[in-house]
Amino acid sequence: MASSSRTQVISLYRMLMRECKKFPSYNYRMYALRRVKDGFRENQNVDNPKMLDQLLNQARESLPVIKRQVSIGMMYKSQKIIVENK
């Protein structure tokens, strides 16, 4: 993996994680964070440039979806569950 693509992957990972942390619902937030972590961890050893580009494009396409879902979740907030209350 070239250093530029490595920085792109790390940057994309951070953007996805940052956006997932904005979910108002604990369950959606934990699910999204877990999916992002697992997806990147599962594909960390991909060396094929075509496959890497395909995976990066999929992740880039999912970022606006997450943003949209976060904004929809903000419209319909509910009470926090016991796990969230500190």
PDB file of N, CA, C and O in Angstrom, chain B, residues numbered from 101:
ATOM      1  N   MET B 101       0.845  -1.165   0.000  1.00  0.00           N
ATOM      2  CA  MET B 101       0.000   0.000   0.000  1.00  0.00           C
ATOM      3  C   MET B 101       0.894   1.233   0.000  1.00  0.00           C
ATOM      4  O   MET B 101       1.798   1.341   0.828  1.00  0.00           O
ATOM      5  N   ALA B 102       0.658   2.138  -0.895  1.00  0.00           N
ATOM      6  CA  ALA B 102       1.445   3.362  -0.975  1.00  0.00           C
ATOM      7  C   ALA B 102       1.105   4.267   0.204  1.00  0.00           C
ATOM      8  O   ALA B 102       0.028   4.171   0.791  1.00  0.00           O
ATOM      9  N   SER B 103       2.042   5.145   0.535  1.00  0.00           N
ATOM     10  CA  SER B 103       1.833   6.012   1.691  1.00  0.00           C
ATOM     11  C   SER B 103       0.644   6.947   1.477  1.00  0.00           C
ATOM     12  O   SER B 103      -0.086   7.240   2.423  1.00  0.00           O
ATOM     13  N   SER B 104       0.441   7.421   0.243  1.00  0.00           N
ATOM     14  CA  SER B 104      -0.696   8.309  -0.002  1.00  0.00           C
ATOM     15  C   SER B 104      -2.017   7.573   0.184  1.00  0.00           C
ATOM     16  O   SER B 104      -2.962   8.130   0.743  1.00  0.00           O
ATOM     17  N   SER B 105      -2.092   6.337  -0.277  1.00  0.00           N
ATOM     18  CA  SER B 105      -3.332   5.596  -0.092  1.00  0.00           C
ATOM     19  C   SER B 105      -3.508   5.221   1.376  1.00  0.00           C
ATOM     20  O   SER B 105      -4.637   5.129   1.859  1.00  0.00           O
ATOM     21  N   ARG B 106      -2.404   5.004   2.088  1.00  0.00           N
ATOM     22  CA  ARG B 106      -2.495   4.718   3.524  1.00  0.00           C
ATOM     23  C   ARG B 106      -3.074   5.920   4.263  1.00  0.00           C
ATOM     24  O   ARG B 106      -3.925   5.758   5.137  1.00  0.00           O
ATOM     25  N   THR B 107      -2.621   7.117   3.921  1.00  0.00           N
ATOM     26  CA  THR B 107      -3.164   8.307   4.570  1.00  0.00           C
ATOM     27  C   THR B 107      -4.622   8.521   4.185  1.00  0.00           C
ATOM     28  O   THR B 107      -5.415   8.997   4.997  1.00  0.00           O
ATOM     29  N   GLN B 108      -4.982   8.171   2.944  1.00  0.00           N
ATOM     30  CA  GLN B 108      -6.376   8.278   2.525  1.00  0.00           C
ATOM     31  C   GLN B 108      -7.256   7.330   3.320  1.00  0.00           C
ATOM     32  O   GLN B 108      -8.355   7.692   3.741  1.00  0.00           O
ATOM     33  N   VAL B 109      -6.767   6.120   3.522  1.00  0.00           N
ATOM     34  CA  VAL B 109      -7.534   5.120   4.264  1.00  0.00           C
ATOM     35  C   VAL B 109      -7.716   5.572   5.713  1.00  0.00           C
ATOM     36  O   VAL B 109      -8.814   5.489   6.263  1.00  0.00           O
ATOM     37  N   ILE B 110      -6.648   6.043   6.313  1.00  0.00           N
ATOM     38  CA  ILE B 110      -6.740   6.492   7.708  1.00  0.00           C
ATOM     39  C   ILE B 110      -7.664   7.692   7.828  1.00  0.00           C
ATOM     40  O   ILE B 110      -8.456   7.776   8.767  1.00  0.00           O
ATOM     41  N   SER B 111      -7.569   8.612   6.893  1.00  0.00           N
ATOM     42  CA  SER B 111      -8.434   9.787   6.904  1.00  0.00           C
ATOM     43  C   SER B 111      -9.905   9.391   6.746  1.00  0.00           C
ATOM     44  O   SER B 111     -10.772   9.903   7.454  1.00  0.00           O
ATOM     45  N   LEU B 112     -10.172   8.493   5.829  1.00  0.00           N
ATOM     46  CA  LEU B 112     -11.540   8.020   5.608  1.00  0.00           C
ATOM     47  C   LEU B 112     -12.073   7.290   6.838  1.00  0.00           C
ATOM     48  O   LEU B 112     -13.232   7.463   7.216  1.00  0.00           O
ATOM     49  N   TYR B 113     -11.229   6.480   7.456  1.00  0.00           N
ATOM     50  CA  TYR B 113     -11.607   5.761   8.679  1.00  0.00           C
ATOM     51  C   TYR B 113     -11.987   6.754   9.782  1.00  0.00           C
ATOM     52  O   TYR B 113     -13.000   6.584  10.460  1.00  0.00           O
ATOM     53  N   ARG B 114     -11.174   7.775   9.949  1.00  0.00           N
ATOM     54  CA  ARG B 114     -11.455   8.768  10.991  1.00  0.00           C
ATOM     55  C   ARG B 114     -12.735   9.534  10.710  1.00  0.00           C
ATOM     56  O   ARG B 114     -13.509   9.811  11.626  1.00  0.00           O
ATOM     57  N   MET B 115     -12.963   9.879   9.444  1.00  0.00           N
ATOM     58  CA  MET B 115     -14.196  10.590   9.094  1.00  0.00           C
ATOM     59  C   MET B 115     -15.421   9.726   9.383  1.00  0.00           C
ATOM     60  O   MET B 115     -16.420  10.208   9.918  1.00  0.00           O
ATOM     61  N   LEU B 116     -15.334   8.444   9.021  1.00  0.00           N
ATOM     62  CA  LEU B 116     -16.461   7.540   9.272  1.00  0.00           C
ATOM     63  C   LEU B 116     -16.713   7.377  10.777  1.00  0.00           C
ATOM     64  O   LEU B 116     -17.857   7.409  11.229  1.00  0.00           O
ATOM     65  N   MET B 117     -15.636   7.204  11.539  1.00  0.00           N
ATOM     66  CA  MET B 117     -15.785   7.037  12.984  1.00  0.00           C
ATOM     67  C   MET B 117     -16.360   8.302  13.621  1.00  0.00           C
ATOM     68  O   MET B 117     -17.233   8.226  14.486  1.00  0.00           O
ATOM     69  N   ARG B 118     -15.876   9.445  13.198  1.00  0.00           N
ATOM     70  CA  ARG B 118     -16.358  10.720  13.739  1.00  0.00           C
ATOM     71  C   ARG B 118     -17.841  10.893  13.448  1.00  0.00           C
ATOM     72  O   ARG B 118     -18.606  11.335  14.305  1.00  0.00           O
ATOM     73  N   GLU B 119     -18.236  10.541  12.235  1.00  0.00           N
ATOM     74  CA  GLU B 119     -19.639  10.694  11.860  1.00  0.00           C
ATOM     75  C   GLU B 119     -20.523   9.697  12.606  1.00  0.00           C
ATOM     76  O   GLU B 119     -21.638  10.037  13.002  1.00  0.00           O
ATOM     77  N   CYS B 120     -20.040   8.477  12.799  1.00  0.00           N
ATOM     78  CA  CYS B 120     -20.826   7.466  13.508  1.00  0.00           C
ATOM     79  C   CYS B 120     -21.050   7.846  14.965  1.00  0.00           C
ATOM     80  O   CYS B 120     -22.069   7.481  15.552  1.00  0.00           O
ATOM     81  N   LYS B 121     -20.120   8.567  15.545  1.00  0.00           N
ATOM     82  CA  LYS B 121     -20.250   8.986  16.948  1.00  0.00           C
ATOM     83  C   LYS B 121     -21.333  10.034  17.138  1.00  0.00           C
ATOM     84  O   LYS B 121     -21.698  10.341  18.272  1.00  0.00           O
ATOM     85  N   LYS B 122     -21.847  10.580  16.065  1.00  0.00           N
ATOM     86  CA  LYS B 122     -22.888  11.609  16.141  1.00  0.00           C
ATOM     87  C   LYS B 122     -24.298  11.031  16.225  1.00  0.00           C
ATOM     88  O   LYS B 122     -25.248  11.777  16.466  1.00  0.00           O
ATOM     89  N   PHE B 123     -24.457   9.728  16.032  1.00  0.00           N
ATOM     90  CA  PHE B 123     -25.792   9.133  16.119  1.00  0.00           C
ATOM     91  C   PHE B 123     -26.378   9.406  17.492  1.00  0.00           C
ATOM     92  O   PHE B 123     -25.715   9.153  18.498  1.00  0.00           O
ATOM     93  N   PRO B 124     -27.605   9.916  17.564  1.00  0.00           N
ATOM     94  CA  PRO B 124     -28.199  10.184  18.875  1.00  0.00           C
ATOM     95  C   PRO B 124     -28.618   8.900  19.609  1.00  0.00           C
ATOM     96  O   PRO B 124     -28.635   8.868  20.839  1.00  0.00           O
ATOM     97  N   SER B 125     -28.946   7.873  18.878  1.00  0.00           N
ATOM     98  CA  SER B 125     -29.375   6.614  19.485  1.00  0.00           C
ATOM     99  C   SER B 125     -28.161   5.740  19.796  1.00  0.00           C
ATOM    100  O   SER B 125     -27.319   5.488  18.934  1.00  0.00           O
ATOM    101  N   TYR B 126     -28.093   5.294  21.026  1.00  0.00           N
ATOM    102  CA  TYR B 126     -26.968   4.472  21.472  1.00  0.00           C
ATOM    103  C   TYR B 126     -26.819   3.220  20.622  1.00  0.00           C
ATOM    104  O   TYR B 126     -25.711   2.878  20.210  1.00  0.00           O
ATOM    105  N   ASN B 127     -27.916   2.537  20.359  1.00  0.00           N
ATOM    106  CA  ASN B 127     -27.856   1.286  19.611  1.00  0.00           C
ATOM    107  C   ASN B 127     -27.345   1.481  18.189  1.00  0.00           C
ATOM    108  O   ASN B 127     -26.502   0.717  17.719  1.00  0.00           O
ATOM    109  N   TYR B 128     -27.854   2.505  17.504  1.00  0.00           N
ATOM    110  CA  TYR B 128     -27.378   2.788  16.151  1.00  0.00           C
ATOM    111  C   TYR B 128     -25.910   3.203  16.167  1.00  0.00           C
ATOM    112  O   TYR B 128     -25.127   2.797  15.308  1.00  0.00           O
ATOM    113  N   ARG B 129     -25.549   4.022  17.160  1.00  0.00           N
ATOM    114  CA  ARG B 129     -24.174   4.500  17.265  1.00  0.00           C
ATOM    115  C   ARG B 129     -23.198   3.345  17.458  1.00  0.00           C
ATOM    116  O   ARG B 129     -22.180   3.271  16.769  1.00  0.00           O
ATOM    117  N   MET B 130     -23.499   2.450  18.384  1.00  0.00           N
ATOM    118  CA  MET B 130     -22.605   1.324  18.655  1.00  0.00           C
ATOM    119  C   MET B 130     -22.542   0.376  17.459  1.00  0.00           C
ATOM    120  O   MET B 130     -21.480  -0.155  17.134  1.00  0.00           O
ATOM    121  N   TYR B 131     -23.684   0.169  16.811  1.00  0.00           N
ATOM    122  CA  TYR B 131     -23.716  -0.704  15.634  1.00  0.00           C
ATOM    123  C   TYR B 131     -22.860  -0.124  14.515  1.00  0.00           C
ATOM    124  O   TYR B 131     -22.068  -0.842  13.904  1.00  0.00           O
ATOM    125  N   ALA B 132     -23.012   1.161  14.245  1.00  0.00           N
ATOM    126  CA  ALA B 132     -22.258   1.793  13.159  1.00  0.00           C
ATOM    127  C   ALA B 132     -20.764   1.790  13.464  1.00  0.00           C
ATOM    128  O   ALA B 132     -19.956   1.505  12.580  1.00  0.00           O
ATOM    129  N   LEU B 133     -20.393   2.098  14.679  1.00  0.00           N
ATOM    130  CA  LEU B 133     -18.975   2.086  15.053  1.00  0.00           C
ATOM    131  C   LEU B 133     -18.379   0.689  14.898  1.00  0.00           C
ATOM    132  O   LEU B 133     -17.273   0.523  14.384  1.00  0.00           O
ATOM    133  N   ARG B 134     -19.127  -0.302  15.348  1.00  0.00           N
ATOM    134  CA  ARG B 134     -18.651  -1.687  15.247  1.00  0.00           C
ATOM    135  C   ARG B 134     -18.502  -2.119  13.792  1.00  0.00           C
ATOM    136  O   ARG B 134     -17.532  -2.791  13.440  1.00  0.00           O
ATOM    137  N   ARG B 135     -19.457  -1.737  12.945  1.00  0.00           N
ATOM    138  CA  ARG B 135     -19.390  -2.101  11.525  1.00  0.00           C
ATOM    139  C   ARG B 135     -18.195  -1.456  10.831  1.00  0.00           C
ATOM    140  O   ARG B 135     -17.523  -2.100  10.026  1.00  0.00           O
ATOM    141  N   VAL B 136     -17.931  -0.206  11.135  1.00  0.00           N
ATOM    142  CA  VAL B 136     -16.792   0.485  10.522  1.00  0.00           C
ATOM    143  C   VAL B 136     -15.490  -0.165  10.973  1.00  0.00           C
ATOM    144  O   VAL B 136     -14.623  -0.466  10.153  1.00  0.00           O
ATOM    145  N   LYS B 137     -15.357  -0.380  12.275  1.00  0.00           N
ATOM    146  CA  LYS B 137     -14.130  -1.002  12.793  1.00  0.00           C
ATOM    147  C   LYS B 137     -13.920  -2.382  12.188  1.00  0.00           C
ATOM    148  O   LYS B 137     -12.825  -2.702  11.726  1.00  0.00           O
ATOM    149  N   ASP B 138     -14.961  -3.191  12.191  1.00  0.00           N
ATOM    150  CA  ASP B 138     -14.847  -4.555  11.662  1.00  0.00           C
ATOM    151  C   ASP B 138     -14.537  -4.561  10.168  1.00  0.00           C
ATOM    152  O   ASP B 138     -13.740  -5.373   9.701  1.00  0.00           O
ATOM    153  N   GLY B 139     -15.161  -3.664   9.427  1.00  0.00           N
ATOM    154  CA  GLY B 139     -14.923  -3.596   7.991  1.00  0.00           C
ATOM    155  C   GLY B 139     -13.490  -3.232   7.650  1.00  0.00           C
ATOM    156  O   GLY B 139     -12.881  -3.829   6.762  1.00  0.00           O
ATOM    157  N   PHE B 140     -12.961  -2.260   8.353  1.00  0.00           N
ATOM    158  CA  PHE B 140     -11.576  -1.869   8.095  1.00  0.00           C
ATOM    159  C   PHE B 140     -10.599  -2.930   8.594  1.00  0.00           C
ATOM    160  O   PHE B 140      -9.584  -3.196   7.951  1.00  0.00           O
ATOM    161  N   ARG B 141     -10.904  -3.529   9.728  1.00  0.00           N
ATOM    162  CA  ARG B 141     -10.028  -4.564  10.271  1.00  0.00           C
ATOM    163  C   ARG B 141     -10.015  -5.789   9.364  1.00  0.00           C
ATOM    164  O   ARG B 141      -8.970  -6.412   9.174  1.00  0.00           O
ATOM    165  N   GLU B 142     -11.161  -6.133   8.810  1.00  0.00           N
ATOM    166  CA  GLU B 142     -11.274  -7.297   7.929  1.00  0.00           C
ATOM    167  C   GLU B 142     -10.464  -7.127   6.649  1.00  0.00           C
ATOM    168  O   GLU B 142      -9.937  -8.099   6.109  1.00  0.00           O
ATOM    169  N   ASN B 143     -10.369  -5.904   6.172  1.00  0.00           N
ATOM    170  CA  ASN B 143      -9.708  -5.646   4.893  1.00  0.00           C
ATOM    171  C   ASN B 143      -8.353  -4.958   5.040  1.00  0.00           C
ATOM    172  O   ASN B 143      -7.867  -4.351   4.085  1.00  0.00           O
ATOM    173  N   GLN B 144      -7.748  -5.042   6.195  1.00  0.00           N
ATOM    174  CA  GLN B 144      -6.483  -4.337   6.404  1.00  0.00           C
ATOM    175  C   GLN B 144      -5.323  -4.951   5.635  1.00  0.00           C
ATOM    176  O   GLN B 144      -4.324  -4.271   5.400  1.00  0.00           O
ATOM    177  N   ASN B 145      -5.422  -6.202   5.240  1.00  0.00           N
ATOM    178  CA  ASN B 145      -4.322  -6.866   4.541  1.00  0.00           C
ATOM    179  C   ASN B 145      -4.521  -6.953   3.033  1.00  0.00           C
ATOM    180  O   ASN B 145      -3.843  -7.731   2.362  1.00  0.00           O
ATOM    181  N   VAL B 146      -5.438  -6.166   2.499  1.00  0.00           N
ATOM    182  CA  VAL B 146      -5.686  -6.174   1.054  1.00  0.00           C
ATOM    183  C   VAL B 146      -4.520  -5.477   0.358  1.00  0.00           C
ATOM    184  O   VAL B 146      -4.187  -4.334   0.671  1.00  0.00           O
ATOM    185  N   ASP B 147      -3.904  -6.186  -0.594  1.00  0.00           N
ATOM    186  CA  ASP B 147      -2.767  -5.639  -1.322  1.00  0.00           C
ATOM    187  C   ASP B 147      -3.091  -5.339  -2.785  1.00  0.00           C
ATOM    188  O   ASP B 147      -2.353  -4.614  -3.452  1.00  0.00           O
ATOM    189  N   ASN B 148      -4.178  -5.887  -3.273  1.00  0.00           N
ATOM    190  CA  ASN B 148      -4.579  -5.690  -4.658  1.00  0.00           C
ATOM    191  C   ASN B 148      -5.063  -4.242  -4.848  1.00  0.00           C
ATOM    192  O   ASN B 148      -6.034  -3.838  -4.208  1.00  0.00           O
ATOM    193  N   PRO B 149      -4.408  -3.459  -5.711  1.00  0.00           N
ATOM    194  CA  PRO B 149      -4.796  -2.052  -5.886  1.00  0.00           C
ATOM    195  C   PRO B 149      -6.235  -1.863  -6.376  1.00  0.00           C
ATOM    196  O   PRO B 149      -6.917  -0.929  -5.954  1.00  0.00           O
ATOM    197  N   LYS B 150      -6.695  -2.748  -7.266  1.00  0.00           N
ATOM    198  CA  LYS B 150      -8.076  -2.631  -7.748  1.00  0.00           C
ATOM    199  C   LYS B 150      -9.071  -2.882  -6.624  1.00  0.00           C
ATOM    200  O   LYS B 150     -10.056  -2.159  -6.475  1.00  0.00           O
ATOM    201  N   MET B 151      -8.801  -3.907  -5.846  1.00  0.00           N
ATOM    202  CA  MET B 151      -9.690  -4.226  -4.724  1.00  0.00           C
ATOM    203  C   MET B 151      -9.659  -3.106  -3.690  1.00  0.00           C
ATOM    204  O   MET B 151     -10.692  -2.760  -3.115  1.00  0.00           O
ATOM    205  N   LEU B 152      -8.492  -2.548  -3.455  1.00  0.00           N
ATOM    206  CA  LEU B 152      -8.350  -1.455  -2.502  1.00  0.00           C
ATOM    207  C   LEU B 152      -9.143  -0.238  -2.951  1.00  0.00           C
ATOM    208  O   LEU B 152      -9.825   0.391  -2.142  1.00  0.00           O
ATOM    209  N   ASP B 153      -9.061   0.098  -4.223  1.00  0.00           N
ATOM    210  CA  ASP B 153      -9.838   1.213  -4.762  1.00  0.00           C
ATOM    211  C   ASP B 153     -11.332   0.964  -4.642  1.00  0.00           C
ATOM    212  O   ASP B 153     -12.098   1.871  -4.315  1.00  0.00           O
ATOM    213  N   GLN B 154     -11.740  -0.262  -4.908  1.00  0.00           N
ATOM    214  CA  GLN B 154     -13.156  -0.619  -4.806  1.00  0.00           C
ATOM    215  C   GLN B 154     -13.640  -0.474  -3.359  1.00  0.00           C
ATOM    216  O   GLN B 154     -14.720   0.065  -3.119  1.00  0.00           O
ATOM    217  N   LEU B 155     -12.854  -0.947  -2.411  1.00  0.00           N
ATOM    218  CA  LEU B 155     -13.228  -0.844  -0.999  1.00  0.00           C
ATOM    219  C   LEU B 155     -13.265   0.614  -0.540  1.00  0.00           C
ATOM    220  O   LEU B 155     -14.154   1.008   0.213  1.00  0.00           O
ATOM    221  N   LEU B 156     -12.306   1.403  -0.992  1.00  0.00           N
ATOM    222  CA  LEU B 156     -12.300   2.821  -0.636  1.00  0.00           C
ATOM    223  C   LEU B 156     -13.514   3.544  -1.209  1.00  0.00           C
ATOM    224  O   LEU B 156     -14.105   4.399  -0.549  1.00  0.00           O
ATOM    225  N   ASN B 157     -13.880   3.198  -2.431  1.00  0.00           N
ATOM    226  CA  ASN B 157     -15.069   3.814  -3.040  1.00  0.00           C
ATOM    227  C   ASN B 157     -16.334   3.436  -2.282  1.00  0.00           C
ATOM    228  O   ASN B 157     -17.218   4.274  -2.100  1.00  0.00           O
ATOM    229  N   GLN B 158     -16.432   2.193  -1.841  1.00  0.00           N
ATOM    230  CA  GLN B 158     -17.587   1.777  -1.052  1.00  0.00           C
ATOM    231  C   GLN B 158     -17.663   2.559   0.255  1.00  0.00           C
ATOM    232  O   GLN B 158     -18.740   2.984   0.673  1.00  0.00           O
ATOM    233  N   ALA B 159     -16.519   2.742   0.893  1.00  0.00           N
ATOM    234  CA  ALA B 159     -16.487   3.491   2.150  1.00  0.00           C
ATOM    235  C   ALA B 159     -16.842   4.952   1.921  1.00  0.00           C
ATOM    236  O   ALA B 159     -17.555   5.553   2.724  1.00  0.00           O
ATOM    237  N   ARG B 160     -16.345   5.527   0.823  1.00  0.00           N
ATOM    238  CA  ARG B 160     -16.676   6.918   0.501  1.00  0.00           C
ATOM    239  C   ARG B 160     -18.163   7.083   0.223  1.00  0.00           C
ATOM    240  O   ARG B 160     -18.753   8.105   0.573  1.00  0.00           O
ATOM    241  N   GLU B 161     -18.767   6.087  -0.402  1.00  0.00           N
ATOM    242  CA  GLU B 161     -20.201   6.145  -0.690  1.00  0.00           C
ATOM    243  C   GLU B 161     -21.033   5.994   0.577  1.00  0.00           C
ATOM    244  O   GLU B 161     -22.144   6.520   0.652  1.00  0.00           O
ATOM    245  N   SER B 162     -20.517   5.292   1.560  1.00  0.00           N
ATOM    246  CA  SER B 162     -21.281   5.100   2.783  1.00  0.00           C
ATOM    247  C   SER B 162     -21.220   6.310   3.711  1.00  0.00           C
ATOM    248  O   SER B 162     -22.072   6.450   4.588  1.00  0.00           O
ATOM    249  N   LEU B 163     -20.233   7.184   3.537  1.00  0.00           N
ATOM    250  CA  LEU B 163     -20.123   8.368   4.392  1.00  0.00           C
ATOM    251  C   LEU B 163     -21.335   9.287   4.273  1.00  0.00           C
ATOM    252  O   LEU B 163     -21.879   9.675   5.307  1.00  0.00           O
ATOM    253  N   PRO B 164     -21.793   9.660   3.073  1.00  0.00           N
ATOM    254  CA  PRO B 164     -23.000  10.493   3.000  1.00  0.00           C
ATOM    255  C   PRO B 164     -24.246   9.784   3.519  1.00  0.00           C
ATOM    256  O   PRO B 164     -25.163  10.432   4.024  1.00  0.00           O
ATOM    257  N   VAL B 165     -24.287   8.477   3.401  1.00  0.00           N
ATOM    258  CA  VAL B 165     -25.432   7.724   3.928  1.00  0.00           C
ATOM    259  C   VAL B 165     -25.468   7.849   5.440  1.00  0.00           C
ATOM    260  O   VAL B 165     -26.527   8.065   6.029  1.00  0.00           O
ATOM    261  N   ILE B 166     -24.308   7.712   6.064  1.00  0.00           N
ATOM    262  CA  ILE B 166     -24.235   7.845   7.525  1.00  0.00           C
ATOM    263  C   ILE B 166     -24.625   9.259   7.938  1.00  0.00           C
ATOM    264  O   ILE B 166     -25.372   9.440   8.900  1.00  0.00           O
ATOM    265  N   LYS B 167     -24.124  10.261   7.219  1.00  0.00           N
ATOM    266  CA  LYS B 167     -24.466  11.646   7.539  1.00  0.00           C
ATOM    267  C   LYS B 167     -25.974  11.869   7.449  1.00  0.00           C
ATOM    268  O   LYS B 167     -26.564  12.532   8.302  1.00  0.00           O
ATOM    269  N   ARG B 168     -26.582  11.317   6.422  1.00  0.00           N
ATOM    270  CA  ARG B 168     -28.024  11.468   6.225  1.00  0.00           C
ATOM    271  C   ARG B 168     -28.791  10.788   7.354  1.00  0.00           C
ATOM    272  O   ARG B 168     -29.768  11.337   7.864  1.00  0.00           O
ATOM    273  N   GLN B 169     -28.349   9.595   7.741  1.00  0.00           N
ATOM    274  CA  GLN B 169     -29.028   8.878   8.817  1.00  0.00           C
ATOM    275  C   GLN B 169     -28.871   9.591  10.158  1.00  0.00           C
ATOM    276  O   GLN B 169     -29.789   9.585  10.977  1.00  0.00           O
ATOM    277  N   VAL B 170     -27.718  10.200  10.379  1.00  0.00           N
ATOM    278  CA  VAL B 170     -27.516  10.968  11.606  1.00  0.00           C
ATOM    279  C   VAL B 170     -28.480  12.144  11.647  1.00  0.00           C
ATOM    280  O   VAL B 170     -29.095  12.405  12.681  1.00  0.00           O
ATOM    281  N   SER B 171     -28.617  12.853  10.538  1.00  0.00           N
ATOM    282  CA  SER B 171     -29.521  14.004  10.521  1.00  0.00           C
ATOM    283  C   SER B 171     -30.972  13.572  10.711  1.00  0.00           C
ATOM    284  O   SER B 171     -31.742  14.273  11.367  1.00  0.00           O
ATOM    285  N   ILE B 172     -31.348  12.443  10.155  1.00  0.00           N
ATOM    286  CA  ILE B 172     -32.707  11.928  10.368  1.00  0.00           C
ATOM    287  C   ILE B 172     -32.890  11.530  11.828  1.00  0.00           C
ATOM    288  O   ILE B 172     -33.934  11.796  12.422  1.00  0.00           O
ATOM    289  N   GLY B 173     -31.876  10.895  12.401  1.00  0.00           N
ATOM    290  CA  GLY B 173     -31.942  10.519  13.812  1.00  0.00           C
ATOM    291  C   GLY B 173     -32.060  11.715  14.731  1.00  0.00           C
ATOM    292  O   GLY B 173     -32.693  11.626  15.783  1.00  0.00           O
ATOM    293  N   MET B 174     -31.459  12.839  14.350  1.00  0.00           N
ATOM    294  CA  MET B 174     -31.555  14.057  15.157  1.00  0.00           C
ATOM    295  C   MET B 174     -32.983  14.610  15.166  1.00  0.00           C
ATOM    296  O   MET B 174     -33.399  15.246  16.134  1.00  0.00           O
ATOM    297  N   MET B 175     -33.723  14.367  14.097  1.00  0.00           N
ATOM    298  CA  MET B 175     -35.100  14.860  14.026  1.00  0.00           C
ATOM    299  C   MET B 175     -36.020  14.101  14.972  1.00  0.00           C
ATOM    300  O   MET B 175     -37.001  14.659  15.462  1.00  0.00           O
ATOM    301  N   TYR B 176     -35.713  12.836  15.232  1.00  0.00           N
ATOM    302  CA  TYR B 176     -36.590  11.986  16.027  1.00  0.00           C
ATOM    303  C   TYR B 176     -35.849  11.462  17.252  1.00  0.00           C
ATOM    304  O   TYR B 176     -35.708  10.252  17.432  1.00  0.00           O
ATOM    305  N   LYS B 177     -35.384  12.367  18.079  1.00  0.00           N
ATOM    306  CA  LYS B 177     -34.645  11.967  19.271  1.00  0.00           C
ATOM    307  C   LYS B 177     -35.579  11.275  20.256  1.00  0.00           C
ATOM    308  O   LYS B 177     -36.778  11.550  20.313  1.00  0.00           O
ATOM    309  N   SER B 178     -34.991  10.376  21.020  1.00  0.00           N
ATOM    310  CA  SER B 178     -35.751   9.715  22.074  1.00  0.00           C
ATOM    311  C   SER B 178     -34.946   9.834  23.372  1.00  0.00           C
ATOM    312  O   SER B 178     -33.845  10.386  23.388  1.00  0.00           O
ATOM    313  N   GLN B 179     -35.504   9.318  24.435  1.00  0.00           N
ATOM    314  CA  GLN B 179     -34.819   9.384  25.720  1.00  0.00           C
ATOM    315  C   GLN B 179     -33.578   8.510  25.692  1.00  0.00           C
ATOM    316  O   GLN B 179     -33.518   7.513  24.973  1.00  0.00           O
ATOM    317  N   LYS B 180     -32.593   8.894  26.482  1.00  0.00           N
ATOM    318  CA  LYS B 180     -31.387   8.089  26.589  1.00  0.00           C
ATOM    319  C   LYS B 180     -31.695   6.840  27.405  1.00  0.00           C
ATOM    320  O   LYS B 180     -32.530   6.848  28.309  1.00  0.00           O
ATOM    321  N   ILE B 181     -30.994   5.772  27.055  1.00  0.00           N
ATOM    322  CA  ILE B 181     -31.186   4.533  27.809  1.00  0.00           C
ATOM    323  C   ILE B 181     -30.234   4.515  29.001  1.00  0.00           C
ATOM    324  O   ILE B 181     -29.355   5.371  29.106  1.00  0.00           O
ATOM    325  N   ILE B 182     -30.398   3.570  29.877  1.00  0.00           N
ATOM    326  CA  ILE B 182     -29.652   3.510  31.117  1.00  0.00           C
ATOM    327  C   ILE B 182     -28.152   3.435  30.874  1.00  0.00           C
ATOM    328  O   ILE B 182     -27.375   3.996  31.646  1.00  0.00           O
ATOM    329  N   VAL B 183     -27.735   2.756  29.823  1.00  0.00           N
ATOM    330  CA  VAL B 183     -26.312   2.600  29.526  1.00  0.00           C
ATOM    331  C   VAL B 183     -25.670   3.954  29.261  1.00  0.00           C
ATOM    332  O   VAL B 183     -24.499   4.152  29.587  1.00  0.00           O
ATOM    333  N   GLU B 184     -26.415   4.892  28.674  1.00  0.00           N
ATOM    334  CA  GLU B 184     -25.867   6.199  28.319  1.00  0.00           C
ATOM    335  C   GLU B 184     -25.793   7.150  29.490  1.00  0.00           C
ATOM    336  O   GLU B 184     -24.900   7.996  29.538  1.00  0.00           O
ATOM    337  N   ASN B 185     -26.712   7.033  30.442  1.00  0.00           N
ATOM    338  CA  ASN B 185     -26.728   7.972  31.555  1.00  0.00           C
ATOM    339  C   ASN B 185     -25.524   7.756  32.449  1.00  0.00           C
ATOM    340  O   ASN B 185     -25.269   6.651  32.929  1.00  0.00           O
ATOM    341  N   LYS B 186     -24.788   8.838  32.661  1.00  0.00           N
ATOM    342  CA  LYS B 186     -23.613   8.755  33.528  1.00  0.00           C
ATOM    343  C   LYS B 186     -23.760   9.683  34.701  1.00  0.00           C
ATOM    344  O   LYS B 186     -22.868   9.755  35.547  1.00  0.00           O
TER     345      LYS B 186
END
